[in-house]
Amino acid sequence: MSNPESQPSLYAAREPIFPRRVSGKFRNLKWAIMAVTLGIYYLFPWIRWDRGVNLPDQAVLIDLGNRRFFFFWIEIWPHEFYFIAGLLIMAGLGLFLFTSALGRVWCGYACPQTVWTDLFILVERWVEGDRNARLRLHRQKKWDFRKVRLRVTKTILWLFIGLATGGAWVFYFADASTLLRDLVTLNAHPVAYTTMAILTATTFFFGGYAREQICIYACPWPRIQAAMMDEDTLVIGYREWRGEPRGKLRKKTEDNAEPQGDCIDCMACVNVCPVGIDIRDGQQMECITCALCIDACDDMMAKIGKPRGLIDYMALSDETRERAGNSPKNVWAHVFRPRTMLYTFLWSLVGVLLVVALFIRSDIDFNVAPVRNPTFVTMADGSIRNTYEIRLLNKHGEARPFRIDVSGAPMVRVELEGAEYKSVLVPADSTKLQRVYVTAPARSHEAHNERTNIRFWIEDETNGDRAYKDSVFNGKAN
């Protein structure tokens, strides 16, 4: 029986990837998107917005304590969760749209894992040097003072980025300036410190060490993206019919008439790839469509006097045309096709409906809940009384008086518990639970009918806005 220790391992150890620096239009686009997305994430909690008294002057705030979401002039209440659901639907349709048109373009440009990994690699390159320098440092077995200094410096900067990431996240859930003071003075809630610690650790590990492993093994999107793509989807590919046979660059002479493709096997496309694949091997699940290999190849083609596009965005449906020497379809013919136009229509429809719903919603709202135990009470004079609990919602920045009345039953009278008149004051940006008694005289139809449809009306006595809810009045049914 063979020794188990002599058996070869079924799993290869991970080889760290050290992408080389590259310049070009796609790299510049990634820098711009990274600056915008990180700027939004880190700076939004600090934008001030006047919301009146008793509310934090923060433009973007998820107020879990009061169950509200603030986004500049928009205020979302718990019963308006359909706005959040609509935004999630738009996000899903948008992901389907971009994947159908341009493959994993979200992964390559705007995914948080990609953005933070780019930032960590930028710091690593700034501290340790470009690809060759980092490779030499990685392969250096001896931990001398220089290696320790570089690794410690890089680790401290990575931890600072992770801490800033966790800190920015908790600032979305409380007034940023107040929370920052509490964090520094160690007076913040333990949940804040715990959340920051978890996000700091995960950001540090995912961006600094896991990197492409998250995209390849942890993220489910590479495995389901094929359902969103077809032969007209633009993905990054290698024009093998133009690049092969590849070989080192040489000048053609009369004695050397052997054909040679445009690819000079310089490995530039491989060296800049953040997931470490060779795009010349064909489309692969690991490819995140970041297009850095296009920049690297175009730069090399320019140096050797060859046309750009050996590696480029292309569609499978154009392969036959290009192999025959014909021009590919126009890019927009791939982008605007029935499938993507359907996604665009659905995405736009949901967006329009959300905007319409946002503008037509009322600044006042209420819910009516009849008290069922008992359904009615017979008073000493024979009249019938029903009890209702009405929750009033005031979305204004100041307290407002609300008048409560009933229509549909002319004989009934309305009384408010704890109020002399039919009006109740609701505090600013809050709800108030009010118990309401509706009484029908003993000889009225409402008192003797089993059920009578009634309508509750709420009127804002400050500006005259009105809202209503339908309910029923329960009688003796005799």
C-alpha positions as CSV (number, residue, x, y, z in Angstrom):
1,M,0.0,0.0,0.0
2,S,1.4,3.4,-1.0
3,N,2.2,6.0,1.5
4,P,-0.6,8.7,1.6
5,E,2.1,11.4,2.0
6,S,3.6,10.5,-1.3
7,Q,0.2,11.0,-3.2
8,P,0.1,14.1,-5.3
9,S,-2.2,16.8,-4.1
10,L,-5.4,17.4,-6.1
11,Y,-5.3,21.1,-5.3
12,A,-2.7,23.5,-6.5
13,A,-1.5,26.2,-4.2
14,R,-2.7,29.7,-5.2
15,E,-0.1,31.7,-7.1
16,P,-0.4,35.4,-6.2
17,I,-1.2,37.7,-9.1
18,F,0.7,40.9,-9.5
19,P,-0.8,42.9,-12.4
20,R,1.4,45.2,-14.4
21,R,0.6,48.9,-14.7
22,V,-1.1,49.8,-18.0
23,S,-2.3,53.0,-19.6
24,G,-5.1,53.4,-22.1
25,K,-8.7,54.5,-22.5
26,F,-10.2,51.6,-20.7
27,R,-7.8,52.0,-17.8
28,N,-8.6,55.7,-17.6
29,L,-12.3,54.8,-17.6
30,K,-11.8,52.5,-14.7
31,W,-9.9,55.2,-12.8
32,A,-12.7,57.6,-13.4
33,I,-15.4,55.1,-12.3
34,M,-13.3,54.2,-9.2
35,A,-13.0,57.9,-8.3
36,V,-16.7,58.6,-8.7
37,T,-17.9,55.5,-6.8
38,L,-15.5,55.8,-3.9
39,G,-16.2,59.5,-3.7
40,I,-19.9,58.8,-3.5
41,Y,-19.4,56.1,-0.9
42,Y,-17.0,58.1,1.4
43,L,-18.5,61.6,1.0
44,F,-22.3,61.2,0.9
45,P,-22.8,60.8,4.7
46,W,-21.1,64.2,5.1
47,I,-23.4,66.2,2.8
48,R,-25.7,68.4,4.9
49,W,-29.4,68.9,4.2
50,D,-31.7,71.1,6.2
51,R,-34.6,69.0,7.5
52,G,-35.9,71.3,10.2
53,V,-36.0,70.7,13.9
54,N,-35.6,67.3,15.6
55,L,-34.1,65.7,12.5
56,P,-30.5,65.2,11.5
57,D,-29.3,67.5,8.8
58,Q,-27.9,64.7,6.7
59,A,-28.6,64.3,3.0
60,V,-28.5,60.5,2.9
61,L,-29.5,58.7,6.1
62,I,-31.0,55.3,6.9
63,D,-32.8,56.0,10.2
64,L,-33.4,52.6,11.6
65,G,-34.6,53.9,14.9
66,N,-37.5,55.8,13.3
67,R,-37.8,53.4,10.4
68,R,-37.2,56.0,7.7
69,F,-34.9,56.5,4.7
70,F,-33.8,60.0,3.7
71,F,-32.2,60.8,0.3
72,F,-31.9,64.5,-0.2
73,W,-35.5,65.8,-0.6
74,I,-37.0,62.3,-0.6
75,E,-38.2,60.7,2.6
76,I,-39.3,57.0,2.5
77,W,-41.5,55.6,5.3
78,P,-41.9,51.9,6.2
79,H,-45.3,51.6,4.5
80,E,-43.6,52.9,1.3
81,F,-41.2,50.0,1.0
82,Y,-42.4,49.6,-2.6
83,F,-40.0,52.3,-3.5
84,I,-37.1,50.2,-2.3
85,A,-38.5,47.2,-4.0
86,G,-38.8,49.2,-7.2
87,L,-35.2,50.3,-7.0
88,L,-34.1,46.6,-6.4
89,I,-36.1,45.6,-9.5
90,M,-34.4,48.4,-11.5
91,A,-31.0,47.2,-10.3
92,G,-31.7,43.6,-11.4
93,L,-33.0,44.7,-14.8
94,G,-30.0,47.0,-15.2
95,L,-27.7,44.1,-14.5
96,F,-29.5,42.0,-17.0
97,L,-29.3,44.8,-19.6
98,F,-25.6,45.5,-19.3
99,T,-24.7,41.8,-19.2
100,S,-26.8,41.1,-22.3
101,A,-25.1,44.0,-24.1
102,L,-21.5,44.0,-22.8
103,G,-21.0,40.8,-20.8
104,R,-19.6,41.2,-17.3
105,V,-19.1,44.9,-17.7
106,W,-20.5,45.5,-14.1
107,C,-17.8,43.1,-12.7
108,G,-15.0,44.8,-14.6
109,Y,-15.8,48.4,-13.8
110,A,-18.3,49.0,-11.0
111,C,-18.4,46.0,-8.7
112,P,-17.3,46.9,-5.2
113,Q,-14.9,44.0,-5.1
114,T,-13.3,45.3,-8.3
115,V,-13.2,48.9,-7.2
116,W,-11.6,48.2,-3.8
117,T,-9.2,45.6,-5.3
118,D,-8.0,48.3,-7.8
119,L,-7.5,50.7,-4.9
120,F,-5.5,48.1,-2.9
121,I,-3.4,47.2,-6.0
122,L,-2.7,50.9,-6.5
123,V,-1.4,51.2,-2.9
124,E,0.6,48.1,-3.3
125,R,2.2,49.4,-6.5
126,W,2.9,52.7,-4.9
127,V,4.7,51.1,-2.0
128,E,6.4,48.1,-3.5
129,G,6.8,49.1,-7.2
130,D,5.4,47.7,-10.4
131,R,4.9,44.0,-11.3
132,N,8.6,43.0,-11.6
133,A,9.5,44.7,-8.3
134,R,6.6,43.1,-6.5
135,L,7.5,39.7,-7.9
136,R,11.1,40.0,-6.7
137,L,9.9,41.0,-3.3
138,H,7.5,38.1,-3.2
139,R,10.1,35.6,-4.2
140,Q,12.7,36.9,-1.8
141,K,13.0,34.4,1.0
142,K,15.0,36.6,3.4
143,W,13.0,39.0,5.5
144,D,15.5,41.9,5.6
145,F,14.7,45.4,6.9
146,R,13.5,46.7,3.4
147,K,11.0,43.9,2.9
148,V,9.6,44.3,6.5
149,R,9.4,48.1,6.0
150,L,7.5,47.8,2.7
151,R,5.1,45.1,3.9
152,V,4.4,46.9,7.1
153,T,3.8,50.2,5.2
154,K,1.5,48.5,2.8
155,T,-0.5,46.7,5.5
156,I,-1.0,49.9,7.5
157,L,-2.4,51.7,4.4
158,W,-4.6,48.7,3.6
159,L,-5.9,48.7,7.2
160,F,-6.6,52.5,7.0
161,I,-8.6,51.9,3.8
162,G,-10.6,49.1,5.5
163,L,-11.2,51.3,8.5
164,A,-12.4,54.2,6.3
165,T,-14.7,51.7,4.5
166,G,-16.3,50.4,7.7
167,G,-16.5,53.9,9.1
168,A,-18.2,55.3,6.1
169,W,-20.8,52.5,6.2
170,V,-21.9,53.2,9.8
171,F,-22.2,56.9,9.1
172,Y,-25.1,56.1,6.8
173,F,-27.1,55.0,9.8
174,A,-26.7,57.9,12.2
175,D,-25.8,61.6,12.1
176,A,-22.2,61.4,10.8
177,S,-20.7,64.3,12.8
178,T,-22.3,63.1,16.0
179,L,-21.3,59.5,15.5
180,L,-17.7,60.5,14.6
181,R,-17.4,62.4,17.9
182,D,-18.9,59.4,19.8
183,L,-16.5,57.0,18.1
184,V,-13.5,59.1,18.9
185,T,-14.5,59.6,22.5
186,L,-15.4,55.8,22.8
187,N,-19.1,56.7,23.6
188,A,-20.6,55.1,20.5
189,H,-22.8,52.0,20.7
190,P,-21.0,48.7,20.6
191,V,-22.9,47.8,17.4
192,A,-21.0,50.6,15.6
193,Y,-17.6,49.4,16.7
194,T,-18.5,45.8,15.8
195,T,-19.8,46.7,12.4
196,M,-16.6,48.8,11.7
197,A,-14.4,45.9,12.8
198,I,-16.2,43.4,10.6
199,L,-16.1,45.6,7.5
200,T,-12.5,46.6,8.2
201,A,-11.4,43.0,8.3
202,T,-13.5,41.9,5.3
203,T,-12.3,44.8,3.2
204,F,-8.7,44.2,4.2
205,F,-8.9,40.5,3.4
206,F,-11.0,40.7,0.2
207,G,-9.2,43.6,-1.4
208,G,-5.7,42.7,-0.1
209,Y,-5.4,39.0,-0.3
210,A,-8.5,37.2,-1.7
211,R,-8.9,39.5,-4.7
212,E,-9.6,37.4,-7.8
213,Q,-10.5,34.4,-5.6
214,I,-13.8,36.2,-4.7
215,C,-14.6,36.7,-8.3
216,I,-13.8,33.1,-9.3
217,Y,-15.0,31.1,-6.4
218,A,-17.3,33.2,-4.1
219,C,-19.3,35.3,-6.5
220,P,-22.2,33.4,-8.1
221,W,-22.6,35.8,-11.1
222,P,-20.0,34.2,-13.4
223,R,-21.9,30.9,-13.2
224,I,-25.3,32.5,-14.1
225,Q,-24.2,35.2,-16.5
226,A,-24.4,32.8,-19.5
227,A,-28.2,33.0,-19.2
228,M,-28.1,36.7,-19.9
229,M,-25.7,36.5,-22.9
230,D,-26.1,35.3,-26.5
231,E,-24.0,35.3,-29.7
232,D,-24.6,39.1,-30.1
233,T,-23.2,40.0,-26.7
234,L,-20.0,42.1,-26.9
235,V,-17.3,40.4,-24.9
236,I,-13.5,40.7,-24.8
237,G,-11.9,38.3,-27.2
238,Y,-8.7,37.5,-29.1
239,R,-8.8,37.6,-32.9
240,E,-7.0,34.3,-33.3
241,W,-7.4,34.4,-37.1
242,R,-5.3,37.5,-37.2
243,G,-2.8,36.8,-34.4
244,E,-1.8,33.2,-35.2
245,P,0.7,31.8,-35.7
246,R,2.2,33.8,-33.0
247,G,5.9,34.2,-32.5
248,K,8.6,36.6,-31.6
249,L,8.9,39.8,-33.6
250,R,11.2,39.4,-36.6
251,K,11.7,41.1,-39.9
252,K,10.7,39.2,-43.0
253,T,13.4,38.5,-45.5
254,E,13.5,36.7,-48.8
255,D,14.9,33.6,-47.0
256,N,12.2,33.7,-44.3
257,A,8.9,33.7,-46.0
258,E,7.2,31.7,-43.3
259,P,3.9,33.4,-42.4
260,Q,3.5,35.0,-38.9
261,G,0.5,36.5,-37.2
262,D,0.3,39.8,-35.4
263,C,0.7,38.4,-31.9
264,I,4.3,38.5,-30.9
265,D,3.7,36.5,-27.7
266,C,4.8,39.4,-25.5
267,M,2.5,38.3,-22.6
268,A,1.4,41.9,-22.0
269,C,-2.2,40.9,-22.0
270,V,-1.5,38.2,-19.4
271,N,0.7,40.4,-17.2
272,V,-2.0,43.1,-16.8
273,C,-4.9,40.8,-16.2
274,P,-6.2,41.1,-12.6
275,V,-7.5,37.5,-12.6
276,G,-4.4,36.0,-14.2
277,I,-5.9,34.4,-17.3
278,D,-4.7,34.4,-20.9
279,I,-7.5,35.8,-23.1
280,R,-5.8,34.1,-26.1
281,D,-7.1,30.8,-24.8
282,G,-10.7,31.9,-25.5
283,Q,-13.6,33.3,-23.4
284,Q,-13.3,32.1,-19.8
285,M,-15.5,32.2,-16.8
286,E,-12.8,34.0,-14.8
287,C,-12.7,37.0,-17.2
288,I,-14.4,40.1,-15.6
289,T,-14.3,42.1,-18.8
290,C,-12.2,44.9,-17.4
291,A,-10.5,45.4,-20.8
292,L,-7.0,46.1,-19.4
293,C,-5.7,43.4,-21.9
294,I,-7.1,45.5,-24.7
295,D,-5.1,48.6,-23.5
296,A,-2.0,46.5,-23.2
297,C,-2.3,44.8,-26.6
298,D,-3.2,48.1,-28.4
299,D,-0.1,49.7,-26.8
300,M,2.1,46.9,-28.1
301,M,0.5,46.9,-31.6
302,A,1.2,50.7,-31.8
303,K,4.9,50.0,-30.9
304,I,5.4,47.4,-33.6
305,G,3.3,49.3,-36.3
306,K,0.3,47.0,-36.4
307,P,-3.4,48.0,-36.3
308,R,-5.1,47.9,-32.9
309,G,-7.9,45.4,-32.1
310,L,-6.0,42.1,-31.9
311,I,-7.8,41.9,-28.5
312,D,-11.0,43.8,-28.5
313,Y,-14.7,43.9,-27.7
314,M,-16.4,41.6,-30.2
315,A,-19.4,39.3,-30.6
316,L,-19.4,35.7,-31.5
317,S,-21.8,36.4,-34.4
318,D,-19.0,38.5,-36.1
319,E,-16.4,35.7,-36.0
320,T,-17.5,34.2,-39.4
321,R,-17.7,37.6,-41.0
322,E,-14.2,38.6,-39.9
323,R,-12.6,35.3,-40.8
324,A,-13.9,35.8,-44.3
325,G,-12.4,39.2,-44.4
326,N,-15.6,41.2,-44.0
327,S,-16.2,44.0,-41.6
328,P,-18.0,43.2,-38.4
329,K,-21.4,44.6,-37.5
330,N,-21.7,48.1,-36.2
331,V,-21.2,48.2,-32.4
332,W,-24.7,49.7,-31.9
333,A,-26.3,46.9,-33.9
334,H,-25.1,44.6,-31.1
335,V,-26.1,46.9,-28.3
336,F,-29.6,47.8,-29.6
337,R,-31.3,44.5,-30.4
338,P,-34.7,43.1,-29.3
339,R,-33.4,41.5,-26.1
340,T,-31.6,44.6,-24.8
341,M,-34.4,46.9,-25.9
342,L,-36.9,44.8,-24.0
343,Y,-34.7,45.1,-20.9
344,T,-34.4,48.9,-21.5
345,F,-38.2,49.2,-21.8
346,L,-38.9,47.3,-18.6
347,W,-36.2,49.2,-16.7
348,S,-37.6,52.6,-17.9
349,L,-41.1,51.5,-17.1
350,V,-40.3,50.7,-13.5
351,G,-38.4,54.0,-13.2
352,V,-41.2,56.1,-14.6
353,L,-43.7,54.4,-12.3
354,L,-41.5,55.1,-9.3
355,V,-41.2,58.8,-10.2
356,V,-44.9,59.1,-10.8
357,A,-45.6,57.4,-7.5
358,L,-43.2,59.7,-5.8
359,F,-44.9,62.9,-7.1
360,I,-48.5,61.8,-6.5
361,R,-48.1,60.5,-2.9
362,S,-49.7,62.6,-0.2
363,D,-47.9,64.3,2.6
364,I,-50.5,62.9,5.0
365,D,-51.5,59.3,5.5
366,F,-53.3,57.1,8.1
367,N,-54.5,53.6,8.8
368,V,-57.8,52.5,10.3
369,A,-58.1,49.4,12.5
370,P,-61.5,48.6,14.0
371,V,-61.3,47.2,17.5
372,R,-62.8,43.7,17.2
373,N,-63.2,42.7,20.9
374,P,-66.0,43.6,21.2
375,T,-67.2,44.6,17.7
376,F,-69.7,47.0,19.2
377,V,-70.9,48.2,22.5
378,T,-74.5,49.0,23.4
379,M,-74.7,52.2,25.5
380,A,-77.2,52.9,28.3
381,D,-79.4,55.0,26.0
382,G,-79.5,52.1,23.4
383,S,-77.1,53.7,21.0
384,I,-74.4,51.5,19.4
385,R,-70.7,52.5,19.6
386,N,-67.8,51.1,17.5
387,T,-64.2,51.8,18.4
388,Y,-61.4,52.3,15.9
389,E,-57.7,52.9,16.3
390,I,-56.3,55.3,13.7
391,R,-52.6,55.8,13.2
392,L,-51.9,59.2,11.7
393,L,-48.8,60.0,9.8
394,N,-47.4,63.5,9.5
395,K,-44.6,63.8,7.0
396,H,-44.1,67.5,7.5
397,G,-41.2,69.1,9.4
398,E,-43.6,70.8,11.9
399,A,-46.5,69.6,14.1
400,R,-49.8,69.7,12.2
401,P,-53.4,69.5,13.5
402,F,-55.5,66.8,11.8
403,R,-59.3,66.8,11.8
404,I,-61.0,63.3,11.8
405,D,-64.5,62.9,10.5
406,V,-66.8,60.2,9.0
407,S,-69.0,60.1,5.9
408,G,-71.5,57.5,4.6
409,A,-73.5,57.4,7.8
410,P,-75.2,60.8,8.5
411,M,-76.6,59.8,11.9
412,V,-73.4,58.8,13.6
413,R,-71.2,61.1,15.7
414,V,-67.4,61.0,16.1
415,E,-65.5,61.4,19.4
416,L,-61.7,61.4,19.9
417,E,-60.3,59.9,23.0
418,G,-58.5,62.6,25.0
419,A,-59.6,65.4,22.7
420,E,-62.5,67.8,23.2
421,Y,-63.0,68.4,19.5
422,K,-62.5,66.3,16.3
423,S,-58.9,67.6,15.9
424,V,-55.7,66.1,17.1
425,L,-52.1,67.4,16.9
426,V,-49.6,65.1,15.3
427,P,-45.9,65.9,16.0
428,A,-43.5,66.6,13.1
429,D,-42.2,63.7,11.1
430,S,-43.9,61.1,13.2
431,T,-47.0,59.0,13.7
432,K,-49.7,59.2,16.4
433,L,-52.1,56.5,17.4
434,Q,-55.5,57.9,18.1
435,R,-58.5,56.0,19.5
436,V,-61.8,57.1,17.8
437,Y,-65.4,56.3,18.9
438,V,-68.2,56.3,16.3
439,T,-71.7,56.2,17.8
440,A,-75.0,55.6,16.1
441,P,-78.3,56.6,17.8
442,A,-80.6,53.8,19.0
443,R,-83.3,54.3,16.3
444,S,-80.9,54.9,13.4
445,H,-80.5,52.5,10.5
446,E,-76.8,52.2,11.3
447,A,-77.6,50.8,14.8
448,H,-79.9,48.1,13.5
449,N,-78.0,47.1,10.2
450,E,-75.4,44.4,10.5
451,R,-72.8,46.4,8.6
452,T,-72.7,49.9,7.3
453,N,-70.0,51.1,5.0
454,I,-68.4,54.3,6.2
455,R,-65.5,56.4,5.2
456,F,-63.0,58.1,7.5
457,W,-61.6,61.5,6.4
458,I,-58.4,63.1,7.6
459,E,-57.9,66.8,6.9
460,D,-54.7,68.7,7.5
461,E,-56.1,71.9,9.0
462,T,-53.0,73.8,8.1
463,N,-53.1,73.5,4.3
464,G,-56.4,71.7,3.7
465,D,-54.9,68.4,2.3
466,R,-57.3,65.5,2.7
467,A,-57.1,61.7,2.7
468,Y,-59.6,58.9,3.3
469,K,-59.9,55.2,4.2
470,D,-63.0,53.0,3.9
471,S,-64.2,50.9,6.9
472,V,-67.4,49.4,8.3
473,F,-69.7,50.2,11.2
474,N,-71.1,47.1,13.0
475,G,-74.7,47.3,14.3
476,K,-77.0,44.9,16.2
477,A,-78.3,43.2,13.0
478,N,-81.9,42.9,14.2
